[in-house]
Amino acid sequence: MSSGMAVRRGECGEHVRALTAAAGGCVRVVTTATVRRQLCEPEPVLTDRNPADTAHRENRFPCLLSSERLTNIPAAQLRSLQNPEGGFRGQLQPPPPSKPSGSFLPQANHSTGERFLLLGFSDWPALQPGLFALVLLCYLLTLAGNSTLVLLAVRDPRLHTPMYYFLGHLALVYAGFTTSVAPALLASLCGAELWLPRAGCLAQLCTSLALGSVECLLLAVMALDRAAAVVHPLRHAELASPRRCRALACASWLGGLANSAAQSALLAARPLCAPRRLDHFICELPALLQLACGSDRDATERRMFAARVVILLLPSAVILASYSAVARAICGMRSRGGRSKALGTCGSHLTAVCLFYGSAIYTYLQPTRRYDQGRGKFVSLFYTVVTPALNPLIYTLRNKHVKGAARTLLRSVGGGQAGR
């Protein structure tokens, strides 16, 4: 088509369809509107086109330039060149069109054959021997120390109080939490590639979320118990009756399990896009959310973020309110011995609260897009491996009741062996 119109306007629709079919897989470059404009509207002839530029464009966009050349051919010649299949003789045929997906987002294989590669600390090879020793030591201390706390709380009558009842539940949580993480982490630190199937990754996520949520609620319940013991010492036995303690412990476990089930179900319903590679040592929620794709991804993330806010901030508010009441009560005490006893009773629990909530709030209460997996895995290492190992030390170093119960247990074990 030169300065005149080689195609009459009445034939415009036919040639638009022909050229659009010829464009095939190049629909992102040549659209129907482009072809219609070239066929149906007069264009000035560009006589000053640089041949080198034309050759360069032909190498980069062969389908576009072949369509440009076709629009310069009269209508009769176009019909003679057209193949029965809808293309043109001598034209490079485009690849067969794929099924429309309805979205330009990467498509996920939402099948049961998905596997996730957990990189762990492979990007820190110099740290791996030291981390292996640290994780192994903390794991052994966690199992030995927390199992001993549970045994003492069950066997020694001096520890049959609300504080040690809840501490026994917390020790069970810590032992399970570390066990769900440490064995696989130790294997990866030895150099093994850590591949988890989708079901295994979701199971690990569900377990860690459940135990972490139970810990949040138990720490809040223990703060309420400490506040009742300090603010209302004469009514503490009534306020913290065995029946109420059992009800609060059951509520903590059920609340943690419900939160874990809800968030795991929301994530399980989402497709996770390739590459399924996590710069982490566990299938943690913020790292997995960065792989989520789909049109309603933002809505799912908002619902899950709201659930995390509830499970973290509501217990935090209870703890702050409880210790505010404890601080007012301590300031009102006249005896120095009463103040030191109250501070000793609450100090160990407050230390455990700061260690856990500081790392958990950093991990879970930041937007998913800002979550740095490289930094996050070190924070997760602290609250999944180090904090559970410190729990027995925190609650026994300055606690004469636990020390006395431990001595009694050791004497009974030693006496039994001597009697044999």
C-alpha positions as CSV (number, residue, x, y, z in Angstrom):
1,M,0.0,0.0,0.0
2,S,1.6,3.2,-1.1
3,S,0.2,6.7,-0.7
4,G,-3.2,5.5,-2.0
5,M,-5.5,2.9,-0.6
6,A,-4.9,-0.5,-2.1
7,V,-7.7,-2.1,-0.1
8,R,-11.2,-0.7,-0.2
9,R,-12.9,-0.1,3.1
10,G,-15.6,-2.7,2.3
11,E,-12.9,-5.4,2.3
12,C,-11.3,-4.2,5.5
13,G,-12.9,-6.7,7.8
14,E,-11.7,-9.7,5.7
15,H,-8.1,-8.6,5.6
16,V,-8.1,-7.7,9.3
17,R,-9.1,-11.3,10.1
18,A,-6.6,-12.7,7.7
19,L,-3.7,-10.7,9.0
20,T,-4.7,-11.3,12.7
21,A,-4.7,-15.0,12.0
22,A,-1.3,-14.7,10.3
23,A,0.1,-12.8,13.4
24,G,-0.8,-15.9,15.5
25,G,1.5,-16.1,18.5
26,C,2.5,-12.4,18.2
27,V,-0.7,-11.0,19.6
28,R,1.3,-9.0,22.1
29,V,3.1,-7.2,19.2
30,V,0.5,-7.0,16.4
31,T,-3.1,-6.5,17.6
32,T,-6.3,-6.3,15.6
33,A,-6.4,-2.6,16.2
34,T,-2.9,-2.3,14.7
35,V,-3.8,-4.3,11.6
36,R,-7.1,-2.3,11.1
37,R,-5.2,1.0,11.3
38,Q,-2.7,-0.2,8.7
39,L,-5.4,-1.5,6.3
40,C,-8.1,1.0,6.7
41,E,-6.4,4.3,7.3
42,P,-4.0,6.1,4.9
43,E,-0.4,6.3,6.0
44,P,2.4,8.3,4.5
45,V,5.1,6.3,2.9
46,L,8.3,6.4,5.0
47,T,11.0,6.9,2.4
48,D,13.8,7.8,4.8
49,R,13.7,4.5,6.7
50,N,17.2,3.3,7.6
51,P,17.8,-0.2,6.0
52,A,20.1,-1.2,8.9
53,D,17.3,-0.3,11.4
54,T,14.8,-2.3,9.4
55,A,17.1,-5.3,9.4
56,H,17.6,-5.0,13.1
57,R,13.9,-4.8,13.8
58,E,13.3,-7.8,11.5
59,N,15.7,-9.9,13.5
60,R,14.1,-8.9,16.8
61,F,10.4,-8.8,15.7
62,P,10.1,-11.1,12.6
63,C,6.4,-11.6,13.0
64,L,5.7,-7.9,13.3
65,L,7.7,-7.0,10.2
66,S,6.3,-9.8,8.1
67,S,2.8,-8.4,8.9
68,E,4.1,-4.9,7.9
69,R,5.2,-6.3,4.6
70,L,1.9,-8.1,4.1
71,T,0.0,-4.8,4.5
72,N,1.9,-3.4,1.6
73,I,0.5,-6.1,-0.8
74,P,-2.8,-5.4,-2.7
75,A,-5.9,-7.3,-1.7
76,A,-6.0,-9.6,-4.8
77,Q,-2.4,-10.7,-4.2
78,L,-3.1,-11.2,-0.5
79,R,-5.9,-13.7,-1.4
80,S,-3.6,-15.6,-3.8
81,L,-0.9,-15.9,-1.1
82,Q,-3.2,-17.1,1.6
83,N,-3.0,-20.8,2.6
84,P,-6.1,-22.8,3.3
85,E,-4.9,-23.0,6.9
86,G,-5.2,-19.3,7.3
87,G,-1.5,-18.4,7.1
88,F,0.6,-17.1,4.1
89,R,3.0,-18.9,1.9
90,G,6.6,-18.1,2.6
91,Q,5.7,-16.7,6.1
92,L,7.2,-18.1,9.2
93,Q,4.4,-19.8,10.9
94,P,3.8,-19.0,14.6
95,P,3.7,-21.7,17.2
96,P,0.3,-23.1,18.0
97,P,-1.6,-20.9,20.5
98,S,-1.7,-22.2,24.0
99,K,-4.8,-22.4,26.1
100,P,-5.8,-19.1,27.6
101,S,-5.1,-19.1,31.2
102,G,-7.1,-15.9,32.1
103,S,-4.1,-14.4,33.8
104,F,-0.6,-13.4,33.0
105,L,0.6,-14.5,36.5
106,P,2.8,-17.5,36.7
107,Q,0.8,-20.6,36.9
108,A,1.3,-23.1,39.7
109,N,1.2,-26.8,39.7
110,H,-1.2,-27.4,42.5
111,S,-0.7,-31.1,42.5
112,T,0.4,-33.5,45.2
113,G,3.7,-34.0,43.4
114,E,5.1,-30.6,44.4
115,R,8.3,-30.6,46.4
116,F,10.0,-27.7,48.2
117,L,13.7,-27.2,48.5
118,L,14.7,-25.7,51.8
119,L,18.1,-24.0,51.4
120,G,18.7,-23.7,55.2
121,F,22.1,-22.2,55.9
122,S,23.8,-23.4,52.7
123,D,24.6,-19.8,51.9
124,W,26.7,-19.6,55.1
125,P,29.0,-22.7,54.7
126,A,31.6,-21.3,57.2
127,L,28.9,-21.2,59.9
128,Q,27.5,-24.6,59.3
129,P,29.8,-26.6,61.7
130,G,29.2,-24.1,64.5
131,L,25.5,-24.0,63.9
132,F,25.4,-27.8,63.9
133,A,27.0,-27.9,67.3
134,L,24.7,-25.2,68.6
135,V,21.5,-26.8,67.4
136,L,22.5,-30.2,68.6
137,L,23.4,-28.9,72.1
138,C,20.2,-26.9,72.3
139,Y,18.1,-29.8,71.2
140,L,19.6,-32.1,73.8
141,L,19.1,-29.5,76.5
142,T,15.6,-28.9,75.4
143,L,14.6,-32.5,75.6
144,A,16.4,-33.2,78.9
145,G,15.5,-30.0,80.6
146,N,11.8,-29.7,79.6
147,S,11.2,-33.4,80.2
148,T,12.7,-33.0,83.7
149,L,10.4,-30.0,84.4
150,V,7.3,-32.0,83.4
151,L,8.4,-35.0,85.5
152,L,9.0,-32.7,88.6
153,A,5.7,-30.9,88.1
154,V,3.9,-34.2,88.1
155,R,5.8,-36.1,90.9
156,D,6.7,-33.5,93.5
157,P,3.7,-32.3,95.7
158,R,5.5,-29.0,96.4
159,L,5.0,-28.1,92.7
160,H,1.3,-28.9,92.5
161,T,0.5,-25.2,92.1
162,P,-1.0,-23.3,89.2
163,M,2.3,-21.8,88.2
164,Y,4.0,-25.2,87.7
165,Y,0.9,-26.7,86.2
166,F,1.1,-24.2,83.4
167,L,4.9,-24.5,83.3
168,G,4.5,-28.2,82.6
169,H,2.3,-27.5,79.6
170,L,4.8,-24.9,78.4
171,A,7.7,-27.4,78.7
172,L,5.7,-29.9,76.6
173,V,5.2,-27.2,73.9
174,Y,8.9,-26.4,73.8
175,A,9.9,-30.0,73.5
176,G,7.4,-30.6,70.6
177,F,8.3,-27.3,68.9
178,T,12.0,-28.1,68.8
179,T,11.5,-31.7,67.8
180,S,9.4,-30.6,64.8
181,V,12.4,-28.5,63.5
182,A,15.7,-29.7,64.8
183,P,16.2,-33.2,63.2
184,A,15.7,-31.9,59.6
185,L,17.8,-28.8,60.4
186,L,20.7,-31.0,61.7
187,A,20.5,-33.1,58.5
188,S,20.7,-30.0,56.3
189,L,23.6,-28.6,58.3
190,C,25.5,-31.9,57.5
191,G,25.2,-31.1,53.8
192,A,22.1,-33.0,52.8
193,E,19.6,-31.3,50.5
194,L,16.3,-30.8,52.3
195,W,13.4,-31.6,50.0
196,L,9.9,-31.7,51.4
197,P,6.7,-32.7,49.6
198,R,3.8,-30.3,49.7
199,A,2.0,-32.4,52.3
200,G,5.1,-32.6,54.5
201,C,5.7,-28.9,54.2
202,L,2.1,-28.1,55.2
203,A,2.3,-30.6,58.1
204,Q,5.4,-28.9,59.4
205,L,3.8,-25.5,59.0
206,C,0.6,-26.7,60.8
207,T,2.6,-28.2,63.7
208,S,4.8,-25.2,64.2
209,L,1.9,-22.8,64.0
210,A,-0.1,-24.8,66.5
211,L,2.6,-25.1,69.1
212,G,3.6,-21.4,68.6
213,S,0.0,-20.3,69.1
214,V,-0.4,-22.5,72.2
215,E,2.8,-20.9,73.6
216,C,1.4,-17.4,73.0
217,L,-1.8,-18.2,74.9
218,L,-0.1,-20.1,77.7
219,L,2.2,-17.2,78.4
220,A,-0.8,-14.9,78.7
221,V,-2.5,-17.4,81.0
222,M,0.6,-17.6,83.2
223,A,0.7,-13.8,83.3
224,L,-2.9,-13.8,84.6
225,D,-1.9,-16.3,87.3
226,R,1.1,-14.2,88.4
227,A,-1.1,-11.1,88.6
228,A,-3.7,-13.0,90.7
229,A,-0.9,-14.3,93.0
230,V,0.6,-10.8,93.6
231,V,-2.4,-8.5,93.5
232,H,-4.9,-10.9,95.3
233,P,-2.7,-13.2,97.4
234,L,-5.5,-14.2,99.8
235,R,-7.9,-15.1,97.0
236,H,-5.3,-16.7,94.7
237,A,-6.3,-20.3,95.7
238,E,-9.9,-19.5,94.8
239,L,-9.2,-17.6,91.6
240,A,-6.7,-20.2,90.3
241,S,-8.6,-23.4,91.3
242,P,-7.6,-26.7,89.7
243,R,-10.8,-26.7,87.6
244,R,-10.1,-23.2,86.2
245,C,-6.5,-24.1,85.5
246,R,-7.5,-27.1,83.5
247,A,-10.1,-25.1,81.6
248,L,-7.5,-22.4,80.8
249,A,-5.0,-24.9,79.7
250,C,-7.5,-26.7,77.4
251,A,-8.6,-23.3,76.0
252,S,-5.0,-22.5,75.2
253,W,-4.5,-25.8,73.3
254,L,-7.8,-25.6,71.5
255,G,-7.2,-21.9,70.5
256,G,-3.7,-22.7,69.2
257,L,-5.0,-25.7,67.2
258,A,-7.9,-23.6,65.7
259,N,-5.6,-20.8,64.7
260,S,-3.1,-23.3,63.0
261,A,-5.9,-25.1,61.2
262,A,-7.4,-21.9,59.9
263,Q,-4.2,-20.5,58.5
264,S,-3.0,-23.8,57.1
265,A,-6.3,-24.3,55.3
266,L,-6.1,-20.8,53.8
267,L,-2.5,-21.5,52.6
268,A,-3.3,-25.0,51.3
269,A,-6.1,-23.6,49.1
270,R,-3.6,-21.3,47.4
271,P,-1.4,-22.3,44.5
272,L,2.3,-21.9,45.1
273,C,4.3,-20.9,42.1
274,A,7.7,-22.0,41.0
275,P,10.5,-21.9,41.8
276,R,9.5,-23.7,45.0
277,R,12.7,-22.8,46.8
278,L,12.7,-21.4,50.4
279,D,15.7,-19.6,51.8
280,H,14.8,-21.1,55.2
281,F,15.2,-24.2,57.2
282,I,11.5,-24.7,58.0
283,C,8.3,-24.2,56.1
284,E,7.5,-21.0,57.8
285,L,4.4,-19.0,57.0
286,P,5.9,-15.7,55.7
287,A,8.4,-17.6,53.5
288,L,5.6,-19.7,51.9
289,L,3.3,-16.7,51.4
290,Q,6.0,-15.2,49.2
291,L,5.4,-18.2,46.8
292,A,1.6,-17.7,46.7
293,C,0.1,-16.6,43.4
294,G,-3.3,-16.1,42.0
295,S,-5.8,-13.3,41.5
296,D,-7.0,-13.2,45.2
297,R,-3.6,-13.5,46.8
298,D,-3.8,-10.1,48.5
299,A,-7.2,-10.9,50.0
300,T,-5.8,-14.2,51.4
301,E,-2.8,-12.5,52.9
302,R,-5.0,-9.9,54.6
303,R,-7.1,-12.6,56.2
304,M,-4.1,-14.5,57.4
305,F,-2.4,-11.3,58.7
306,A,-5.6,-10.5,60.7
307,A,-5.4,-14.0,62.3
308,R,-1.8,-13.4,63.2
309,V,-2.6,-10.0,64.8
310,V,-5.3,-11.6,66.9
311,I,-3.1,-14.5,68.1
312,L,-0.1,-12.3,68.9
313,L,-1.5,-8.9,70.0
314,L,-4.4,-10.0,72.2
315,P,-2.2,-12.2,74.4
316,S,0.3,-9.4,74.5
317,A,-2.3,-6.9,75.7
318,V,-3.3,-9.4,78.4
319,I,0.3,-9.7,79.5
320,L,0.8,-5.9,79.6
321,A,-2.4,-5.4,81.6
322,S,-1.4,-8.2,84.0
323,Y,2.1,-6.8,84.6
324,S,0.8,-3.3,84.9
325,A,-1.4,-4.5,87.8
326,V,1.6,-6.3,89.3
327,A,3.8,-3.2,89.1
328,R,1.2,-1.1,90.9
329,A,0.9,-3.8,93.6
330,I,4.7,-4.0,94.1
331,C,5.0,-0.2,94.3
332,G,2.3,-0.3,97.1
333,M,4.1,-2.9,99.2
334,R,5.8,-1.7,102.3
335,S,8.0,-4.7,103.1
336,R,11.2,-5.2,101.2
337,G,10.9,-9.0,101.4
338,G,7.5,-8.9,99.8
339,R,8.8,-6.9,96.9
340,S,11.8,-9.1,96.3
341,K,9.6,-12.2,96.4
342,A,7.1,-10.7,93.9
343,L,9.9,-9.7,91.6
344,G,11.5,-13.1,91.8
345,T,8.1,-14.8,91.0
346,C,7.4,-12.7,88.0
347,G,11.0,-12.1,86.7
348,S,11.5,-15.5,85.1
349,H,8.2,-15.4,83.3
350,L,8.7,-11.9,82.1
351,T,12.1,-13.0,80.7
352,A,10.5,-15.9,78.7
353,V,7.8,-13.5,77.4
354,C,10.4,-11.0,76.1
355,L,12.4,-13.7,74.4
356,F,9.5,-15.3,72.6
357,Y,7.3,-12.3,71.7
358,G,10.2,-10.1,70.5
359,S,11.2,-12.7,67.8
360,A,7.6,-13.8,67.0
361,I,6.3,-10.2,66.5
362,Y,9.3,-9.4,64.2
363,T,8.6,-12.6,62.1
364,Y,4.8,-12.5,61.8
365,L,3.7,-8.9,62.1
366,Q,5.5,-7.5,59.1
367,P,4.1,-7.4,55.5
368,T,4.9,-10.5,53.4
369,R,6.6,-8.5,50.7
370,R,9.0,-6.9,53.2
371,Y,9.9,-10.2,54.8
372,D,13.6,-11.0,54.4
373,Q,14.1,-14.8,54.4
374,G,17.9,-14.5,54.9
375,R,17.5,-12.5,58.2
376,G,14.3,-14.2,59.2
377,K,15.8,-17.7,59.4
378,F,18.3,-16.5,62.0
379,V,15.4,-15.0,64.1
380,S,13.4,-18.2,63.6
381,L,16.5,-20.2,64.8
382,F,16.4,-18.2,68.0
383,Y,12.8,-18.8,69.0
384,T,12.5,-22.4,67.7
385,V,15.8,-23.8,69.0
386,V,17.5,-21.4,71.5
387,T,14.6,-20.2,73.5
388,P,13.2,-23.7,74.3
389,A,16.7,-24.7,75.6
390,L,16.8,-21.7,77.8
391,N,13.3,-22.3,79.3
392,P,14.4,-24.8,82.1
393,L,17.3,-22.5,83.0
394,I,15.1,-19.4,83.2
395,Y,12.6,-21.1,85.6
396,T,15.1,-23.0,87.8
397,L,18.1,-20.8,88.4
398,R,16.5,-18.7,91.0
399,N,13.7,-21.0,92.0
400,K,14.3,-22.8,95.3
401,H,11.2,-25.0,94.9
402,V,12.3,-26.5,91.6
403,K,15.8,-27.0,92.9
404,G,14.5,-28.7,96.0
405,A,12.3,-31.0,93.9
406,A,15.3,-31.8,91.6
407,R,17.4,-32.8,94.6
408,T,14.7,-35.0,96.0
409,L,14.3,-36.7,92.6
410,L,18.1,-37.3,92.3
411,R,18.2,-38.7,95.9
412,S,15.3,-41.0,95.1
413,V,16.9,-42.2,91.9
414,G,20.3,-42.7,93.6
415,G,18.7,-44.5,96.6
416,G,16.8,-46.8,94.3
417,Q,19.9,-47.8,92.4
418,A,21.9,-48.4,95.7
419,G,19.1,-50.6,97.1
420,R,19.4,-52.8,94.0
